[in-house]
Each structure stands twice: as C-alpha cells, then as structure tokens.
C-alpha cells in the first residue's frame, strides 16, 4: 500500500504531468493504466439477467475497454469475460478484485484520485 504522499506524487509527476485540459488528463490515465494493469485478473461484477434483475458473478477481467478519451473524472470501462461472452463493465461496479500487486496499486491510485 502506498502512502497518500506517494500516491499524490505519482498522480502529479507521472500521470497528469503537463496536462492542460480534461482530454489530456484522460489520456494520462489511459497510458498509466495501459502500462500498469496486468490482465487477466478475477473480480465480481453485476451481470444483467433476462428477467431484468442482476446477479453478482465472478468474471475474468481481460482488457481496458476505455480508449484514450473514454476515461472520465470518476470512472472507466474494463472488458470482462463470462463464459464465451465479452462485455464492458465500469470499474466502479467491480468488487472482490483478485489481481497482481501492480494492478491493485494502480487501482489504489485511481481510487485516491476519484475520492479527492
């Protein structure tokens, strides 16, 4: 686990350094995730059922689905695999993430960013 100071330093000097608008900030996060998320990993995600309900299922997260401009101030999309199906899900909907230390650290930094 990183300290708040370490997280803030990574955000300021690695992720959003030289960013002047929202698009550049989005691109900074995209490249950070591209370099730091290690796929695949397991997580629990809500899956919609035919009857309109949802069910929490363990899925395999296989890729970053958001493009360079698709990362907003508070969320981004990941591609999940459930059986033979691929679909996109928001990071904020995932729970019980079982990932490498590097991936968990990247999410810790993102969660700090969103929480401020």
Secondary structure, 3 states (H helix, E strand, C coil): CCCHHHHHHHHHHHHCCCCCCHHHHHHHHHHHHHHHCCCCEEEEEEEECCCCCEEEEEEEEEEECCCCCCCCCCCCEEEEEECCEEEEEEHHHCEEEECCHHHHHHHHHHHHHHHC
